[in-house]
Amino acid sequence: MNRAHEFSENGQRLVPPHRCMSVLRDIRGVTAIEFAIVAPVLLAMVFGILKFGTAMNHQMVLTNAAAKGAMTLALSRGTSTPYATTTTAVTSAAPSLATGQISITVKVNGVACATDAACSTILVSGHPALVKATYPCDLTVMGVNYKPGGCTLSAETAQMVQ
C-alpha cells in the first residue's frame, strides 16, 4: 500500500477524506453533551419538587397545630391560663416549624384576646373559639424566587367553647 499520499510536501500528515466522515459519524460523547444540556432542567425540577413538598408539609403541620390550639382553647373555659395553654399547644403540635416564626391569633366569638386575663373573661360556653396560625415559607429554587412578594402559610380552625 502506498502511503506517500498521507503526507504533505512539508511533512505534515494528511487525513484521508473517509476518516473525516467517520469522525462526523462518531456518536461517542453525544450522551454526555445531551446530559449537560438536560441536567440543569432536571435538577431545577427535582429541587422545585422538594421545595414545594417541604412547603406542603409545613402547611399540613400548621393546619394540625391550629386545630390542636382551637381544641385546647375550646376546652380552657374555667382555667387561669387559656391563652398561654393555647399558644403552647400550637407550638407543641408543630415541632418541625421554627417556634419563633409562628404567628398565633386567638379569637373568641369574633373578639381577639392576647392575654390570659382577656381570654378568660370572654370564654363563654357555646361561642366559637378561633385559632389562626401563620408561618413564612420560602419558594426559592436554584436562586429563582417563585413567590417574590413572600410566601405565608396560614391555617385557622374554630371550635365551640365547652
Helices and strands as residue ranges (DSSP letters): G 4-6, H 17-25, H 30-74, H 82-92, G 99-101, E 103-108, E 111-112, H 116-122, E 128-137, E 140-141, E 144-145, E 151-160
